[in-house]
Amino acid sequence: MLTILLLWFQLLTGTAPHPVLFEEVQLFTGNAQTLTPPSYVLVVGNKIQKISPTPFEVEAGTIRINGKGKTLMPGLIDVHVHLAFGSMSKKDMTSPDLSQEFILQHMSKGAEEMLLRGFTSVRDVGGPIFPFKAAVDAGKISGPRIWPSGAVISQTSGHGDFRMPHEKSRRFFGTPSLSETFGANFIADGRDEVLTAVRENLRFGASQIKIMGGGGTSSAYDPVDVTQYTLDEMKAAVDAAEDWGTYVTVHAYTSRAINRAIKAGVKCVEHGQLADEATLRLMAKKGIWLSLQNLIEDTPDMDSLRREKRKPVIEGQAKIWPLAKKLKVKLAWGTDFLFEPELNKQQNDYILKLQQWFTNAEILKMVTHDNAQLLQLSGLRSPYPGKLGVIEEGAYADLLLVDGDPLKDLSLLSNPENKFLVIMKDGKLVKNKLKAK
């Protein structure tokens, strides 16, 4: 009764969309090997209310969408994005004229385009995100659901130490770096500072915490092979996150960094392209997620230092995907585009790169159902505590109507402009190329 009254209130105040009925659609439910027979799917509010193999009566004003011959599937999910860092170049990020308005403008454009590519949910694993997420949730900006990590947490000289050459240590000279003032990172050393940094992110609404546990390819001062943060510092981050019912994910490529993070209690590893078989077996045994990417090849605008640092990582990723699959590690997929905004338009194309290791059904499951499972690892800190990544009664209505069968032709996903006929997020029609009856 309370749900019905709430829906009536939303309808009367104009805060709820019209019910939508998808007719004669075949369903990719998120975790199946085949499509269902033609079905009828009713969306009321922001949830899937009813699924039936036969027609049924709906209330007046319901929007009817004829989906005969088309596939209804869950919205796509990318669990490794940086909405700020991915929407601006390094030149933009290091400009002394950088402003909150500039960042917001570029993030807004990138988020809207991402939603129109069919990505209805993303996990932002580092950067200035909290005010932006609030604007998206309030409907002021068009974009996907966001699971925010907040500022990345890094040791001095770690992968998240974004200081420019002239910027000195805050601890010794008392002045925060420009990137810290914009909420991009925390440079935190020692257990106490790590605890404070984690708690600051949680205070602003972080759904999970991101720490830097090893070297990176896009940072200037840390070689890829180095291990970052002591066990005590990592354990401090895990303790603080677990006290809030959520988890820590760690940036790490090497087995040494990953094993230290596992010992500290992290629940997810970002990257891992240099991990050995023993480390992957340990991850599988403990149920730790591997949030993996098929990183971009070198591009013309990439600086020479980054090219050199990326070589072992690029070589390692061809081995890590099939080995992790063989060992039954919990796998999630993301893109991790950084500092080259023009790459964002290729986000869907990078799903297809998985075809060398996975079937179409496995890929579709990974970028919907499996990625959604990782998102919900945030528990009570999840900003959207409902079912995602599946087409089930009671699940969130984040849906794509695809012109064709993506189980047979995965390339449909790489042409969202023409092949995604309907995009729905939270029960609202973001795009509808089909005329309602």
C-alpha positions in Angstrom: 0.0 0.0 0.0 2.9 2.4 0.9 4.5 1.8 -2.5 1.2 2.5 -4.3 0.6 5.7 -2.4 4.2 6.8 -3.1 3.8 6.2 -6.8 0.5 8.2 -6.8 2.2 11.0 -5.1 5.1 11.0 -7.6 2.7 11.0 -10.5 0.6 13.9 -9.0 3.7 16.0 -8.4 5.3 15.2 -11.7 8.3 13.4 -10.3 7.7 10.0 -11.7 7.8 9.0 -15.4 4.8 7.4 -17.2 4.6 3.6 -17.0 6.3 2.0 -20.0 5.3 -1.3 -21.6 7.8 -3.1 -23.8 5.9 -5.4 -26.1 7.1 -8.6 -27.8 10.7 -8.2 -26.8 13.2 -11.0 -26.4 15.1 -10.6 -23.2 18.8 -11.0 -22.4 18.2 -11.3 -18.7 21.8 -10.6 -17.7 22.9 -14.1 -16.8 21.6 -16.4 -19.5 23.1 -18.1 -22.5 20.0 -17.5 -24.7 17.3 -15.0 -25.3 13.8 -15.6 -23.9 10.8 -16.0 -26.2 8.9 -12.7 -26.9 7.8 -11.2 -23.7 6.0 -8.2 -22.2 7.9 -6.0 -19.7 6.1 -3.3 -17.7 8.1 -0.5 -16.0 6.4 1.5 -13.3 8.3 4.2 -11.5 12.0 3.2 -11.6 11.5 -0.6 -11.3 10.5 -3.5 -13.5 7.0 -4.3 -12.2 5.9 -7.2 -14.4 7.3 -9.7 -16.9 4.9 -11.9 -18.8 5.0 -14.2 -21.9 1.5 -13.0 -22.8 -0.2 -9.5 -23.1 -1.8 -8.0 -20.1 -3.9 -4.9 -19.3 -2.1 -1.7 -18.3 -3.4 1.6 -17.0 -4.3 4.5 -19.3 -1.3 6.7 -20.2 1.1 3.8 -20.3 3.7 4.3 -23.1 3.8 1.3 -25.3 6.9 0.4 -27.2 6.7 -2.3 -29.9 9.9 -4.3 -29.6 9.1 -7.2 -32.0 12.3 -8.7 -33.3 14.4 -6.7 -30.9 16.3 -7.5 -27.7 15.8 -5.9 -24.3 18.8 -6.1 -22.1 20.2 -4.5 -18.9 22.1 -1.2 -19.3 25.9 -1.5 -19.7 28.1 -1.0 -16.7 31.8 0.2 -16.6 33.4 -0.4 -13.2 36.6 1.6 -13.9 36.1 5.1 -15.0 37.4 8.5 -14.0 34.8 11.0 -15.1 37.1 13.9 -14.3 40.5 12.5 -15.5 38.9 10.9 -18.5 37.2 14.1 -19.7 40.3 16.3 -19.7 43.9 16.2 -21.1 47.0 16.3 -18.9 47.5 19.9 -20.2 44.0 20.7 -18.9 44.6 19.0 -15.6 47.9 20.8 -14.9 46.9 24.2 -16.1 47.2 27.0 -13.5 43.9 28.3 -14.8 42.1 25.1 -13.9 38.7 25.9 -12.2 35.8 23.9 -10.8 33.6 25.4 -13.6 36.0 24.0 -16.2 36.1 20.6 -14.7 32.3 20.5 -14.3 31.8 21.5 -18.0 34.0 18.7 -19.3 32.6 16.1 -16.9 29.0 17.0 -17.9 29.6 16.5 -21.6 31.4 13.3 -21.0 28.7 11.8 -18.7 25.9 12.7 -21.0 27.7 11.0 -24.0 28.4 8.0 -21.8 24.8 7.5 -21.0 23.8 7.8 -24.6 26.3 5.0 -25.4 24.2 2.8 -23.2 26.2 3.0 -19.9 23.6 3.4 -17.2 25.9 2.7 -14.3 29.6 3.4 -13.6 32.0 3.1 -10.7 34.2 6.2 -10.5 37.5 5.0 -9.0 39.1 8.3 -8.3 38.7 12.0 -8.7 36.6 15.0 -7.8 33.2 13.5 -8.0 30.8 14.2 -5.1 29.1 17.5 -6.2 28.9 16.2 -9.8 27.2 12.9 -8.7 24.7 14.9 -6.6 23.9 17.0 -9.7 23.3 13.9 -11.8 21.1 12.3 -9.1 19.1 15.5 -8.9 18.5 15.5 -12.6 20.4 18.7 -13.2 23.0 16.8 -15.4 22.4 13.8 -17.6 24.6 10.9 -16.8 24.8 7.3 -15.5 24.4 6.2 -11.9 27.7 6.8 -10.2 29.4 4.7 -7.5 32.0 7.3 -6.2 35.3 6.6 -4.6 36.3 10.2 -4.1 39.9 11.4 -4.0 42.4 8.6 -4.7 44.5 7.9 -1.6 48.2 7.7 -2.3 51.5 7.7 -0.4 54.1 10.4 -1.1 55.7 9.6 -4.5 52.9 7.1 -5.1 50.7 6.6 -8.2 48.3 9.3 -6.8 50.9 11.9 -6.0 49.8 14.4 -8.7 52.0 17.3 -7.6 53.6 19.4 -10.3 57.4 19.8 -10.1 57.3 23.1 -8.2 54.8 21.8 -5.6 56.4 20.8 -2.3 55.3 18.4 0.4 52.3 19.5 2.4 53.7 17.8 5.5 56.9 19.8 5.4 55.8 23.0 3.8 52.1 23.2 4.9 50.5 23.9 1.5 48.2 21.3 -0.2 48.9 20.7 -3.9 46.5 22.0 -6.5 45.1 18.5 -7.2 44.4 18.0 -3.5 42.5 21.3 -3.3 40.3 20.2 -6.2 39.5 16.8 -4.5 41.4 14.7 -7.0 43.7 13.0 -4.5 44.9 12.7 -0.9 48.6 12.3 -0.3 48.5 10.4 3.0 51.5 8.8 4.8 51.3 6.7 7.9 48.3 5.0 9.5 46.8 8.2 11.0 46.8 10.2 7.7 45.4 7.2 5.8 42.6 6.8 8.3 41.7 10.5 8.0 41.8 10.4 4.2 39.5 7.4 4.1 37.1 8.9 6.6 37.0 12.2 4.6 35.9 10.3 1.5 33.3 8.4 3.5 32.0 11.6 5.0 31.2 13.0 1.5 29.5 9.8 0.4 32.1 7.4 -1.0 30.6 4.0 -1.9 34.0 2.4 -1.8 37.6 3.5 -1.2 40.4 3.5 -3.7 44.0 3.3 -2.6 47.2 3.1 -4.6 49.1 0.0 -3.8 51.8 0.0 -6.6 53.3 1.9 -9.4 51.4 3.2 -12.4 51.9 4.0 -16.1 50.4 7.5 -16.1 52.3 8.9 -13.2 55.7 10.5 -13.4 57.5 9.6 -10.2 56.8 5.9 -9.5 58.1 3.0 -11.5 55.5 0.3 -12.3 57.3 -2.4 -10.3 57.3 -0.6 -6.9 55.1 -1.6 -4.0 53.3 1.3 -2.3 51.9 1.6 1.2 53.0 -0.6 4.1 50.8 -3.4 5.3 49.9 -1.3 8.4 48.8 1.6 6.2 46.7 -0.6 3.9 45.2 -2.3 6.9 44.2 1.1 8.3 42.3 1.9 5.1 40.5 -1.5 5.2 39.6 -1.1 8.9 38.1 2.3 8.3 36.1 1.2 5.2 34.8 -2.0 6.9 33.6 0.1 9.9 31.3 1.8 7.4 30.2 -1.5 5.8 32.1 -1.1 2.6 35.4 -2.1 1.0 38.8 -1.0 -0.4 39.8 -1.5 -3.9 43.5 -1.2 -4.7 45.5 -0.1 -7.8 48.1 -2.8 -8.2 49.9 -4.5 -11.1 52.4 -6.8 -9.5 52.1 -10.0 -7.5 54.0 -8.4 -4.6 51.6 -5.4 -4.4 48.5 -7.6 -4.8 49.6 -10.1 -2.1 50.2 -7.3 0.4 46.8 -5.9 -0.4 45.1 -9.3 0.1 46.8 -9.7 3.4 45.5 -6.3 4.4 41.9 -7.3 3.5 41.1 -5.5 0.3 38.1 -7.0 -1.6 39.0 -5.9 -5.2 42.1 -5.3 -7.3 42.3 -2.9 -10.1 44.5 -3.9 -13.1 46.7 -6.9 -12.0 48.2 -7.4 -15.5 51.6 -8.5 -14.0 50.1 -11.0 -11.5 51.4 -14.6 -11.5 49.3 -17.7 -11.3 49.8 -18.3 -7.6 48.4 -14.8 -6.9 45.4 -15.4 -9.1 44.8 -18.7 -7.4 44.8 -17.0 -4.0 42.4 -14.3 -5.3 40.0 -17.1 -6.6 40.2 -18.9 -3.3 39.4 -15.8 -1.2 36.7 -14.5 -3.6 38.6 -11.3 -4.3 37.5 -9.4 -7.4 39.8 -8.6 -10.3 38.6 -5.4 -12.0 40.5 -5.8 -15.3 40.9 -3.7 -18.4 42.0 -4.3 -21.9 44.1 -1.1 -21.9 44.4 1.1 -25.0 47.3 0.7 -27.3 49.8 3.6 -27.5 48.4 6.7 -29.1 50.1 9.5 -30.9 49.6 11.9 -28.0 51.0 9.6 -25.4 54.3 10.9 -23.9 57.4 8.7 -24.2 57.7 8.0 -20.5 54.2 6.6 -20.4 54.8 4.5 -23.5 57.9 2.9 -21.9 56.1 2.2 -18.5 53.2 0.6 -20.3 55.1 -2.0 -22.2 55.1 -4.8 -19.6 51.5 -4.1 -18.7 50.3 -4.3 -22.3 52.3 -7.5 -22.7 50.8 -8.9 -19.5 47.1 -8.3 -20.3 47.1 -10.8 -23.1 48.0 -13.5 -20.5 46.0 -12.3 -17.5 42.5 -12.5 -19.1 42.5 -16.2 -20.1 44.4 -17.2 -17.0 42.0 -15.5 -14.7 39.1 -17.0 -16.5 40.7 -20.5 -16.3 41.2 -20.1 -12.6 37.7 -18.8 -12.0 38.7 -15.5 -10.5 35.8 -13.1 -10.1 36.2 -10.9 -13.1 34.8 -7.4 -13.8 35.4 -5.1 -16.8 36.2 -1.5 -17.1 38.0 0.9 -19.5 40.2 3.3 -17.5 40.6 6.0 -20.1 42.8 8.8 -18.9 43.8 12.2 -20.1 42.7 11.6 -23.7 39.0 12.6 -24.0 38.8 11.6 -27.6 39.1 7.9 -26.5 35.8 8.0 -24.7 33.9 7.5 -27.9 35.5 4.1 -28.2 34.1 2.9 -24.9 31.7 0.4 -26.5 34.4 -0.8 -28.9 36.5 -2.0 -26.0 33.8 -4.5 -25.1 34.4 -6.2 -28.4 38.1 -6.7 -27.6 37.1 -9.3 -25.0 36.0 -11.7 -27.8 39.5 -13.2 -28.1 38.9 -14.8 -24.7 35.2 -15.0 -24.0 32.0 -15.9 -25.8 29.4 -13.3 -26.5 27.2 -14.5 -23.7 30.1 -14.4 -21.2 30.9 -10.9 -22.3 27.3 -9.6 -22.0 27.0 -11.2 -18.6 30.3 -9.5 -17.5 29.3 -6.0 -18.6 25.8 -6.3 -17.0 25.2 -8.9 -14.3 28.8 -9.4 -13.1 29.7 -5.8 -13.0 26.5 -5.1 -11.0 27.6 -7.7 -8.5 30.8 -5.8 -7.9 28.9 -2.5 -7.5 26.8 -4.0 -4.8 29.9 -5.0 -2.8 29.4 -1.5 -1.3 26.6 -2.9 0.8 24.8 -0.2 2.8 27.1 2.5 1.3 25.7 1.7 -2.2 23.9 4.9 -3.4 21.4 2.7 -5.2 20.6 -0.4 -3.1 18.5 -2.3 -5.6 19.0 -5.0 -8.2 21.0 -4.0 -11.3 22.4 -5.8 -14.2 19.4 -8.1 -14.6 15.9 -8.1 -16.1 13.8 -9.3 -13.3 10.6 -8.2 -11.6 11.7 -5.7 -8.9 15.0 -4.8 -10.5 15.9 -1.2 -11.4 14.6 -0.2 -14.9 18.0 0.5 -16.5 17.4 -1.0 -19.9 18.5 -1.0 -23.5 16.4 -2.0 -26.5 18.8 -3.3 -29.1 17.9 -3.6 -32.8 19.0 -7.2 -33.2 20.4 -10.0 -31.2 23.7 -9.1 -29.4 24.3 -12.8 -28.4 24.7 -13.5 -32.1 26.2 -10.2 -33.1 28.1 -8.4 -30.3 29.1 -5.6 -32.7 25.7 -4.2 -32.2 27.0 -2.8 -28.9 29.6 -0.7 -30.8 27.0 1.2 -32.7 24.8 2.7 -29.9 23.7 5.6 -32.0 21.9 3.4 -34.5 21.4 0.1 -32.7 20.3 1.3 -29.2 16.7 2.2 -30.1 15.7 2.9 -26.5 17.9 3.8 -23.5 16.1 3.8 -20.2 17.8 4.8 -16.9 15.9 4.7 -13.6 12.6 4.2 -15.4 13.0 7.3 -17.5 13.3 7.3 -21.3 16.6 8.9 -22.1 16.3 8.0 -25.7 13.5 6.5 -27.7 13.8 6.2 -31.5 10.5 4.2 -31.7 7.2 5.9 -31.9 4.8 5.0 -29.1 1.5 3.3 -30.2 
